[in-house]
Amino acid sequence: SIYKKINKSMADKRDQQIDFIVIGDIHGCYYTLMDLINFAKINIEGFEHFKIISVGDITNKGGVISSIKGDVDESGSVNVLRWALELTKDGKLLSVDSNHGRHLSKRLRSKYESRNPNVEYTYKDIMLQPDGKIFRKNVLQFLDSLPPYLRVNSKAGREYIIAHASVSKRLLELDKLSKPEYDYFLFNNNDFKWSGDSTVITGHCAVSEPTRVVNNNAELIRLDTKVETGNGLSFYDSKNNMVYKIPTNIKDMRGE
């Protein structure tokens, strides 16, 4: 069960100060993700030393589907997963758990088809891979290792809290979360109030443009700009305190 004692060493990274970018929901849009990384390399000085943080929902909804197109090397969700596994292994990428991560993890454990066609497409693309069995195992280990939130400090000394959907000050102090408490970080679709002395960054709740809400010293940044619909992929740069949106690459559009 994922509803267990929170591993504070996985969720709390405030023992070091880092430069980082936070990327919004990717949803299998691999070509757009690569455009974003190339943009950051060109436009952000010292980016090669940055950490990359994902707000989750890295698969499903967008990108090429191998089980339809017939080319196993082209699957958007598979290629995003391979990118995430490699960068996580190298210590370059930090990620949080998310609703689509949970849905995919559940499907990878089940012999029954998912009621969500986007999850089923991703599952089929994973199992079509030449290394499908070991890849499935590695994806499961990756997804199940993700904490419900991350706490990091920028080099400027500001604390950032990253979660997929929402954050609660009370829940951040708990060593163990119940299922509803855990799911609050991943699934909550409602607005939430944030008044802490830090910046919260989330995805999940769609916005047309990356949105920043400031209340005294509290700050909330929303980054899910629905890249899979053609509205671009957004990210936040901690070094320059800037938000950006990269256009959706036409190769990632399914035409649905």
C-alpha positions as CSV (number, residue, x, y, z in Angstrom):
1,S,0.0,0.0,0.0
2,I,1.2,3.5,-0.8
3,Y,-0.7,4.8,2.2
4,K,2.1,4.4,4.7
5,K,4.4,6.4,6.9
6,I,5.9,9.2,4.8
7,N,9.6,8.9,4.2
8,K,10.7,12.3,5.2
9,S,14.1,11.9,3.5
10,M,12.2,11.4,0.2
11,A,9.8,14.4,0.7
12,D,12.0,16.9,2.6
13,K,15.0,18.1,0.7
14,R,15.5,21.4,2.6
15,D,18.9,20.3,3.9
16,Q,20.5,21.7,0.7
17,Q,19.9,24.9,-1.4
18,I,19.5,24.3,-5.1
19,D,18.6,25.9,-8.4
20,F,15.7,24.1,-10.1
21,I,12.9,24.3,-12.6
22,V,9.4,22.9,-11.9
23,I,7.6,21.4,-15.0
24,G,3.8,21.2,-15.2
25,D,1.8,18.2,-16.2
26,I,3.5,16.6,-19.2
27,H,0.9,14.0,-20.1
28,G,3.0,12.0,-22.6
29,C,4.0,15.1,-24.7
30,Y,7.6,14.0,-25.2
31,Y,8.5,16.3,-28.1
32,T,7.2,19.3,-26.2
33,L,9.2,18.2,-23.1
34,M,12.4,18.1,-25.2
35,D,11.6,21.5,-26.6
36,L,11.2,22.8,-23.0
37,I,14.6,21.3,-22.0
38,N,16.3,22.8,-25.0
39,F,14.7,26.2,-24.3
40,A,16.0,26.0,-20.7
41,K,19.5,25.1,-21.8
42,I,19.6,28.1,-24.2
43,N,17.9,30.7,-22.0
44,I,18.8,29.9,-18.4
45,E,22.4,30.5,-17.4
46,G,23.9,27.5,-15.6
47,F,21.0,25.2,-16.3
48,E,23.2,22.2,-16.6
49,H,23.6,22.4,-12.8
50,F,19.8,22.7,-12.1
51,K,17.6,20.0,-10.6
52,I,14.4,19.3,-12.6
53,I,11.2,18.8,-10.6
54,S,8.0,17.3,-12.0
55,V,4.5,18.0,-10.5
56,G,3.4,14.6,-11.8
57,D,0.9,13.4,-14.5
58,I,3.8,12.7,-16.8
59,T,1.9,10.1,-18.9
60,N,-1.5,9.6,-20.6
61,K,-3.7,12.0,-22.6
62,G,-1.1,13.3,-25.1
63,G,1.7,12.3,-27.3
64,V,2.0,9.4,-29.9
65,I,0.3,6.1,-29.1
66,S,2.3,3.1,-30.3
67,S,-0.5,0.7,-30.0
68,I,-2.3,2.8,-32.6
69,K,0.6,4.1,-34.7
70,G,2.5,0.8,-34.7
71,D,6.0,2.2,-33.9
72,V,7.0,1.1,-30.4
73,D,9.8,3.7,-30.3
74,E,7.5,6.6,-30.8
75,S,5.2,6.2,-27.8
76,G,5.1,9.6,-26.0
77,S,4.3,8.3,-22.6
78,V,7.0,5.5,-22.8
79,N,9.6,8.0,-23.9
80,V,8.7,10.4,-21.1
81,L,8.9,7.5,-18.6
82,R,12.3,6.4,-19.9
83,W,13.5,10.1,-19.6
84,A,12.2,10.2,-16.0
85,L,13.8,6.9,-15.0
86,E,17.2,7.9,-16.4
87,L,17.2,11.3,-14.8
88,T,15.9,10.0,-11.5
89,K,18.7,7.4,-11.5
90,D,21.3,10.2,-12.2
91,G,19.9,12.3,-9.3
92,K,18.8,15.0,-11.8
93,L,15.0,14.7,-11.5
94,L,12.7,14.9,-8.4
95,S,9.0,14.0,-8.8
96,V,5.8,13.8,-6.8
97,D,3.0,11.3,-6.9
98,S,-0.1,12.2,-8.9
99,N,-3.5,10.9,-9.9
100,H,-2.4,9.7,-13.3
101,G,0.6,8.1,-11.7
102,R,-1.7,6.2,-9.3
103,H,-4.0,5.2,-12.2
104,L,-1.1,3.8,-14.2
105,S,0.4,2.0,-11.2
106,K,-3.0,0.3,-10.5
107,R,-3.3,-0.8,-14.2
108,L,0.2,-2.2,-14.3
109,R,-0.8,-4.4,-11.4
110,S,-4.1,-5.5,-12.8
111,K,-5.2,-8.1,-15.4
112,Y,-8.3,-6.0,-16.1
113,E,-8.5,-3.2,-18.6
114,S,-8.7,0.3,-17.3
115,R,-11.9,2.2,-17.7
116,N,-9.8,5.2,-18.6
117,P,-8.7,4.8,-22.3
118,N,-5.7,7.0,-21.9
119,V,-4.4,4.8,-19.1
120,E,-5.0,1.8,-21.2
121,Y,-3.1,3.2,-24.2
122,T,-0.1,3.9,-21.9
123,Y,-0.3,0.4,-20.5
124,K,-0.4,-1.2,-23.9
125,D,2.6,0.9,-25.1
126,I,4.6,-0.2,-22.1
127,M,3.9,-3.9,-22.7
128,L,4.6,-3.6,-26.4
129,Q,8.2,-2.6,-25.6
130,P,10.9,-5.2,-26.4
131,D,11.9,-4.9,-22.7
132,G,8.2,-4.7,-21.6
133,K,8.4,-7.0,-18.6
134,I,11.5,-5.3,-17.0
135,F,10.3,-1.9,-18.1
136,R,6.9,-2.5,-16.4
137,K,8.7,-3.4,-13.2
138,N,11.0,-0.4,-13.3
139,V,8.0,2.0,-14.0
140,L,6.1,0.5,-11.0
141,Q,9.1,0.9,-8.7
142,F,9.5,4.5,-9.9
143,L,5.8,5.4,-9.5
144,D,5.5,3.8,-6.1
145,S,8.6,5.5,-4.8
146,L,7.2,9.0,-5.3
147,P,6.2,11.1,-2.3
148,P,2.9,13.0,-2.2
149,Y,4.8,16.3,-1.9
150,L,8.4,17.8,-1.9
151,R,9.9,20.5,0.2
152,V,13.0,22.2,-1.3
153,N,15.0,25.4,-0.7
154,S,16.2,27.6,-3.5
155,K,19.7,29.1,-3.5
156,A,18.0,32.3,-2.6
157,G,16.9,30.6,0.6
158,R,13.2,30.5,-0.1
159,E,11.2,27.3,0.7
160,Y,9.1,25.7,-2.0
161,I,6.5,23.0,-1.6
162,I,5.6,21.0,-4.7
163,A,2.6,18.8,-4.9
164,H,0.4,17.6,-7.8
165,A,-3.0,19.0,-6.8
166,S,-2.9,20.9,-3.5
167,V,-1.2,21.4,-0.1
168,S,-2.3,21.6,3.5
169,K,-0.1,23.1,6.3
170,R,-1.5,20.6,8.7
171,L,-0.9,17.6,6.6
172,L,2.8,18.7,6.0
173,E,3.5,18.1,9.7
174,L,2.2,14.5,9.8
175,D,4.4,11.5,9.8
176,K,1.7,9.3,8.5
177,L,-1.2,10.0,6.2
178,S,-4.5,8.3,5.9
179,K,-5.8,7.5,2.4
180,P,-8.0,10.7,2.2
181,E,-5.1,12.8,3.5
182,Y,-2.7,11.3,1.0
183,D,-5.2,11.7,-1.8
184,Y,-5.7,15.4,-1.0
185,F,-2.2,16.1,-2.4
186,L,-3.0,14.2,-5.6
187,F,-6.7,14.5,-6.4
188,N,-8.1,17.7,-4.9
189,N,-9.9,19.7,-7.6
190,N,-11.0,22.5,-5.4
191,D,-9.3,25.8,-4.6
192,F,-7.3,25.8,-1.4
193,K,-6.0,28.6,0.7
194,W,-2.3,28.9,1.3
195,S,-0.9,31.4,3.9
196,G,2.5,29.9,4.8
197,D,5.8,31.8,4.4
198,S,6.7,29.8,1.3
199,T,5.9,29.2,-2.4
200,V,3.6,26.3,-3.3
201,I,3.7,25.0,-6.9
202,T,1.1,22.6,-8.3
203,G,-0.3,21.2,-11.5
204,H,-3.6,19.2,-11.9
205,C,-6.1,22.1,-11.9
206,A,-5.9,23.5,-15.5
207,V,-5.1,27.2,-16.2
208,S,-4.8,28.9,-19.6
209,E,-1.6,30.5,-18.6
210,P,0.9,29.7,-15.7
211,T,-0.7,31.5,-12.8
212,R,0.9,33.2,-9.8
213,V,-1.2,34.2,-6.7
214,V,0.6,36.2,-4.0
215,N,-0.8,36.9,-0.6
216,N,1.7,38.7,1.7
217,N,4.7,36.3,1.8
218,A,2.6,33.3,0.7
219,E,2.6,32.4,-3.0
220,L,0.8,29.8,-5.1
221,I,1.9,29.0,-8.7
222,R,-0.3,26.8,-10.9
223,L,1.5,25.1,-13.9
224,D,-1.0,22.8,-15.6
225,T,-1.7,24.6,-18.9
226,K,-3.1,21.4,-20.7
227,V,-0.2,20.8,-23.0
228,E,-2.1,17.8,-24.5
229,T,-4.8,20.1,-25.9
230,G,-2.2,22.3,-27.7
231,N,-2.0,25.0,-25.0
232,G,1.6,24.6,-24.2
233,L,3.8,23.2,-21.4
234,S,4.7,25.5,-18.5
235,F,7.6,25.6,-16.1
236,Y,9.0,27.8,-13.2
237,D,12.6,28.8,-12.9
238,S,13.7,29.3,-9.3
239,K,17.0,31.1,-10.1
240,N,15.3,34.0,-12.0
241,N,11.8,33.6,-10.3
242,M,10.2,33.4,-13.7
243,V,7.4,31.3,-15.3
244,Y,7.5,30.3,-18.9
245,K,5.2,28.5,-21.4
246,I,6.5,26.5,-24.3
247,P,4.2,25.8,-27.3
248,T,2.9,22.3,-27.7
249,N,4.9,20.5,-30.4
250,I,2.6,19.5,-33.3
251,K,4.0,15.9,-33.1
252,D,2.3,15.5,-29.7
253,M,-1.2,16.4,-30.9
254,R,-3.4,13.3,-31.3
255,G,-6.1,15.1,-33.3
256,E,-8.8,13.8,-31.0
